[in-house]
Amino acid sequence: MPDEVPIIIYDDFAADWHRLGSEAQTQVKELLRTLQVNPYEPNVQRKCVLHGERFEYPLDGGYSIFWKVHHTGILKMEVLLLAIEPRQG
């Protein structure tokens, strides 16, 4: 496992970030710190809904953050942030 897993953000991340409340922003920061260490962290995985290869992590305020893990080689990976969207259902 590498020391730190790179996180690649999508183009509109900043705009989506500013729509979140402070609690959800704190949750995103904590999640990103965890994903940099281990994107398959069991406590995070238990909170996620899996959509094929995409993970959905619920946030306060009715939003979810979506990401997937892209393997770039043996034991090399990066996390691709895909979206922050209003939660469905």
Residue pairs with C-beta under 8 A, 6 or more apart in sequence:
1 38
1 75
2 75
2 76
2 77
4 36
4 37
5 35
5 36
5 37
5 38
5 39
5 77
5 78
5 79
6 36
6 78
6 79
7 32
7 35
7 36
7 78
7 79
7 81
8 78
8 79
8 80
8 81
9 81
10 80
10 81
10 82
10 83
13 81
13 84
16 83
16 84
16 85
17 25
17 28
17 84
19 63
19 84
20 28
20 59
20 61
20 63
20 84
21 60
21 61
23 60
23 61
24 59
24 60
24 61
24 63
27 59
27 60
28 59
28 65
28 84
31 44
31 57
31 65
34 41
34 44
35 41
35 44
35 67
35 79
36 79
39 67
39 69
39 77
39 79
40 69
44 57
45 55
47 57
47 58
48 55
48 56
48 57
49 55
49 56
49 58
49 64
50 56
51 66
53 68
53 69
54 66
54 67
54 68
54 82
55 66
55 67
55 68
55 69
56 64
56 65
56 66
57 64
57 65
57 66
57 67
58 64
58 87
59 65
59 84
59 87
62 86
62 87
63 84
63 85
63 86
63 87
64 84
64 85
64 86
64 87
65 81
65 83
65 84
66 81
66 82
66 83
66 84
66 85
67 79
67 80
67 81
67 82
68 79
68 80
68 82
69 77
69 78
69 79
69 80
70 77
70 78
70 79
70 80
71 77
72 78
